[in-house]
Amino acid sequence: MHASLTEILIQFYFIVLIIIASYSFFLSLSNHYEMLRFSLSSENIDGPLVSVLVPARNEEKNIERCLKSLQDQHYKNYEILVLNDNSEDNTMNILNRISAKDTRVKVFNGEPLQPDWYGKPFALHQLTKKAKGEILILTDADTVHKPTSISWSVTNLFGLKADLISGYIGQVFCSLGEILTIPAMFILTGFFIPLSVNRFVKKLHWFSAAIGQFIVVKRTVFDSIGGCEAFKKKTSEDLFLSRLVKRKGYSTRFLNISDHVKCRMYDGYKNAIQGIGKNIFDFFGKKSFLLFIVMILFFFFLFFPFPLLFLCIIYSSTWTIYMIIIITLYTLSWMFTFLSVKSKWIYGFLWPILLINFIYMAGWSWFRTVTGKGFIWKDRKID
């Protein structure tokens, strides 16, 4: 009886693995197609006023490169609003120099951070109050834009009849630590969310996603959800914004933006761990039980098949061929995910290390939160 039960459990485990691996493979193909097929080329060079909002805190290394790329756009009718968020470096001097030569660049000094807000939502809140455009583009100070980025945004917003658009911009990896950490943000849209659902289903917000490096949203839609007040104390404000928009019944789309905007998101492994890690526990609503359950499932159903393959080979298990199929499907899934963001497909072979590193970041995120240590980001503490 005991042996029979064990055998049944083993069979069940492998069946579940096959199902998950197959789902991941077909989902990665589907999402790869979705992002490329439904992303329109840049055509509109004139239209409603677009407000590009750039929060900047201690960005002396990046802000000039970002603004110069935004000044050189094919689209005609736009303004660039930059908030100097109490920077302690040379950011403000650079902003003053640039704005003195271009009236489209409007620079504002940020108010002191209020205790019931996190830094980025509060910076965006101040910028949206100054913005005059019918369309808002929220983008980070470390992004670099091709001349097509605003034109692409307007073309896709109206051409796809969308209310909010975000997606993968081109990620620049300059170290192994960045390669092993930053792709954690691909997991949600690469292995769980069928992006095509957003075209057919209204108000089912769990299938909506966004990445804060580049978000395009209609001003009326943004105001209807309560603006930045709705996510004022969220580190994963981008995801909450997209889901609030979807919950209201508006249309959201997640596309490939890598031809139009690029970014080196974090400088090195340590910064990448802090930047990605601070969002993970917040994404789970700071619910420990939910985080632990998901990480256990991640370990046993996404990571563990890799070492299990070698155990099957060593002991000449009858399940070896199934494990080879499962590992092949997982590897191909990651390859297509990297191809979707126009990164090197060979990075897909690193997926076991990526996953175990993600589980580590989740544990680190939980520990820093529940112990009250919080996170230091942009020289500010986040609880």
N, C-alpha and C positions, 0 to 999 in steps of 0.2 A: 504493500500500500504506500509506504514512504517513498520507495523508489519510483513508483508510478506517479505520485504527486510531483516529485522533483522533475521527472521527465516532462510532465504536462506544463510545469512552470517554465522550463527551459524552452520548450516549443513555443509557448506563448510569448516569451521574451523575444525570440528570434522573429516571430511573425510580426510583432509590433515594430521591431527594428526595420524589417523590410518595408512595412507600410510607411514609416516615418521617412526613411531614406528615399523611397519612391516619391512621396509627396514633396520632399525638399527638392529633388531633381526636377520634377515637372513644374513646381512653383518657380524655381530659379529661371527655367526656360520661359515660362509665361510672363514673369515680371520683366525679364530682359527684353522680351518682345514688346510688352506694354509700354515701357519707358521710351524705347526707341521709335516704335511705330506711331505713337500718338503725340510725339513732340514735334511741333510745327517749326519750320524754318523761320528766320527773322525776316518779316516783310513790312510790318507797320513801322514807319519812321516818323510818323506824326499822329497826334491824337490827343486824348485828354492829358491834363497835367499829371505827371508822375512825381511823387516825392520819395527820394531815396534817403532812408534814415540810417545813419551810421553812428552807433554809440562807440566812444573811444575813451578807454582808461589806460594810461601808461602805454601808449601805442606808438612811441616815437620811432620804433624800428619799422613799422608797417604802414602808418597812416598816409604818408606822402605817396607811396606806391599805389595804395588803394584809391585815393582821390584822383590821382592823375589818370588812372584807368577809367574812372567814372566821368571825368571831364571830357574824355575822347569817345563819345557815344554817337552812333548814327541817329538815334532818336532825338527829336528836336525839342520837345516840350517837357522839360523836367527841371527839378530843383534838387540840390544835394544839401541835406541838413545833417550837421555833425554836432554831437554833444560831447564836449570835453568833460568827462565824468570825474571831476576832482583829481585829475592826473597829477602825479608827483614828479614827472619827468619833463621832457621838452615838447610834449604833445601840443600844448596850447600855442607855443611860438610857431610851430610848423603850420598849425591851422590858420593862425592870423596871417602868415605870409601867403598862404595859398588863397585864402578868401579875399585878400586885398587885390588880387589880380583877376578874380573871376566872381562876378556877382551872383552866379548860380550857386556858389558854395556859401552857405549860411552857417555860421558857427555860434554855438551857445555854450555858456558855462553852466554846468550842472549844479543843481541844488544839493545840499548835504543829504546823504542817504537816510531815508526815514526807517525807523525800526521795524515797521510792518511790511517792508518791501525787500526784495533781493535786488542786487545791483543792476543787472541787465534789464529786467522788466521796468524798473524805475527810470532808467535812462531812456528806454523806448517810450515810456509814458510821457516824459517831458517832450520828446521829439514829436510825438503824434499831436500834441497840443499846438505845436508850431506849424505842422505840415498843412499845406493848402491843396494838395493833389487829390484827385479822384481815385488814384491807385497808389498804394503804399508798397515800397520795396524795403524790407528789413534785411540788412546785410551787415556782416562783421567787418571790423577795421583791418583784419588781416587777409581779406579776400582781394583778388586781382581780377578785373573784369575785362573781357574782350569788348570791342566797340559794339557788339551785337546784344549785349546782355539786357538792356532796357527794351530794345526793339523786340527781342525774343519774348520777354515777359508780357508785353502788351499783346503781341500776336497770339500767344497761347492762351492768355486769359480770356480774350474775346473769341478766338477761333475755336476753342474747346468748350466755350460757354461755362467756364469755371469761375468760382468766387475766390478760391485760394489755390495757389500753386507753389510747390516746393519740390525738392528732390536732391539727387546726388550731384554736387559740384565736383570738379576735378580735385582729387586729393593728392597732394605732393608729399611723398615719403622720402625723408632724407636719412633715415637710420633704421636699423632692424627693429629697435624698440617701438618706433612709430608704426611700422608694418604689422607688428604683433598686437598692437593695442587699438589703434584708430578703427580698423575694420569691425570692431565690436558693434559699431553703430549700423553695420550692414545686416546684422542678425535678424532684426525685426522684419525688415522688408525683403530680406533674402530667403528666409526660411519659414515665416509664419503668416505674413499678411499678403493675401492675393490682391494685388493692386487693381486688377481689372474690376473688382467688386465696386470700387468707388464710382465707376461709370454708370452703374445700374441701381445701386441701393442708396436710398436717402436715410439719413439720421442714424445709420448703423456706424457709430463713430469709431468702433474698435478697428476698422479697416483703414482709417485715415492716419497719415503720418506726415511729418515735416521735419526739416533740418534747419536750424536757426541761422546757418551761414547765409541762406538765401530764401526768403519767403516773399511771395507776391500776393497781395490781398486787396480786394476792393474796400475803399474807405467806409462805405455804408455798411458793409458786412462786418468789418472790424468793430465799428461803433455799436452794431446791434448785439454783439456778444458781451459788451461792457468794456471793450478796449483792454488795456493792460491790467486793469483792476481785476480782471477775471483770473489772471495767473501771476499775481504780484509777488507771491512767495513760492515760486516754483523754479527749480534749477533746470528742469526739462520743459521750459516754457514753450518751446517750439511745438512739441507733441501735444501739449494741452491746448494750445491755440488751434491747431488743426482739428482736434477732436471736438472742441467747443463749436467751431464753425460747422462741422459735419452734423453735430447734434441738433443744431438749429435748422437743419434741412438744406443747407447750402452745398454746393458742389466743390469738392476738393480733388486735386490731381497731384500725383507724385511722378516726376519725370526725370529724364537724364539732362542735366544742365552742364555737364562737364566740358562741352565745347564753348561755353560762354563765360564761366566763372571758375576760377581755381583758387586753391588755398593750401598753405602748409598749416594745418590745424594746430599742431602742438610741436614745440621744439624739444625733441628727445623723449625718452621713455618715461622719466619721472613726471614731466609736465603732462604727458598723454594720460598716464594713470590718474593724476589728479583731475584733469579736465573731463575725462570720460567717467571716472569713478564717482564723482560727486553727483552725477545724475541718476545712477542706477537704483539706489534705494528709494529715491524720490519718485522714480518711474513706477515703482510698486506701491505707491501711496504710503511709504514708510511702514509697511505691514510686514513684520519679521516672518510670520508663519508663511505668508504667500511667497516671500523671497526664498526662504529655505526650501519649500516644496519645488519651486521652479528650478532652483540650482541643483537639487538632487536629480530631477528629471533630466536636466542638461547633462549632468555627469554620466548618468547611466544610459541615456538614449542617444546623446550626441557625441560625447567624448569617449566613453568606455569601449565602444566598438573597435577603436583603433588598437589599444593594447590587447583586446580580446582576440583580434585576428592572429596575433603572434602566439597567443596561448593555444589557439585552435591548430595552428601549424605545428607547434612543438609537440602536441599530444595527438596529432593526426586525427583530429576530430572530424566526424562526418559533417559538421557544420562549417567546415573551412570554406567550401565553395560559396556558401551563403554569405559568409563574412567578407569574402573578396568582392562579391557583388555589392554589398552594403557600403564598404569602404570606397569602392569605385563611384557609386552614386553620390556619396557625400563629397568626394573630391571634385567630381564634375559640377556639383551644385555650387561649391565655393569658386570654382574657376569661372562659371557663368556670372556669378555675383561680382567678381572682380572685373570681368569684361564689361559688365553693365555700367561700371563707373570709369571705364576706359583705363583701368590699371593693368599691370602685367598679370596675365592669367596664371603664370607660374607660382604666384603668391598663394594660389589655392591649395598647394601641397602643404602649406603651413597650418592648415585648419586645426589639427589637434592641439598645437601650441596656442593658437588664437583662442580656442575654447577654454582651455585650462587657465589661461591668463584672464579671460573674462570672468570665470568663476572666482578667481582670486580677487579681482576688482570688486565684484559684488560683495564678497566677504569684507573687504577693506571698507567699502562704502557703508555697509551695515555697522561695522565696528566703530567707525569714526562718528556715526550719527548717534547710536545708542549710548555711547560713553560720554557724549557731550563735547568731544574734541572738535567736531565739525571739520570744515575744510577751509583752507586759506586759498582764495582765488582772487587775483588782481589786488593782492594786499588787503583783502577783506575776509572776514570770517563768515562762513555760511554754516548755519546750524544743520 
